[in-house]
Amino acid sequence: MFRYLSAIVAFGAVVLFAGCGTSMVKVNGVVTLDGNPVEGATVTFVSEDGANMYIGRTDPSGQFSLGAGEKNQGAPAGTYKVLIVKTPVIPGAESMSAGSPEATKTMAKMASEQSSKSGGTPLIGMMKAPTPGASGPKIKSELPTVYAAVDSTPFTVKVPPPAQPVTLDLKSK
């Protein structure tokens, strides 16, 4: 009887832990510019293959938490390039949290409109470092542009991070 019960418990533990392989890891951090907290910045973790993005927005103290929708907080384990932009607030978008269905629809619509205007440039293409004299969509950020592009950002973060919060200290020069 004891062996039977032990086998059931062991099987249950294997099934339980097997499902944890793709779980989300909570990621919290802080963004500063020259040592001062950055409010209202969008922090985007982009997967190595560019297929997935996890977004957070900084509060007045520069702190953020990543999310991929209201139910999926964090990001799966892996290595990510980190983009940080701060753009003027779009009227009507203040109430949308990053990753919410409304924000996702708005971003998809904006990406579609930009893609049409630029002759089919994919969203990830819009995040590449701008080429001098090149036409097409560019991200206008109130922060240094080096942090807005996958090709130029100095930040790479491994999830789960060795320490939290993840500190992203930007330099103005």
C-alpha angles and dihedrals in degrees: 000000000000092000091051092051092045091051092052092049092047091048091049091051091051092050092046095050094041089065092053095071095092098037122134120254116215111241122192128174150152131241121208133175112210088340096310122111116255115222123201098016122143113228114200125188108203118197118238092255091047092236099112134045130188117196138201134171125219122241125214090283092052093251123140141177122206122238142170097197131328094290098042109063115178130008136278117262112279145089120295139187109227121222122190123191135163115200132173112275114265110229109254093017096088092090095052115096118215109270095016117136090251093051091046091051091047092049091047091050092048091047091049092050091047091046091053092048093048097045097256106325107166120232093252088053090059088061096058119106112279115252114223109258094008120137126220136072119331131185111244108209131178085217126072109291093233088079094052099065133071090218096053109029112115091207123098118164129191115215122246087044117219090234135016135250097049105225116218107183110186123199122215092211 
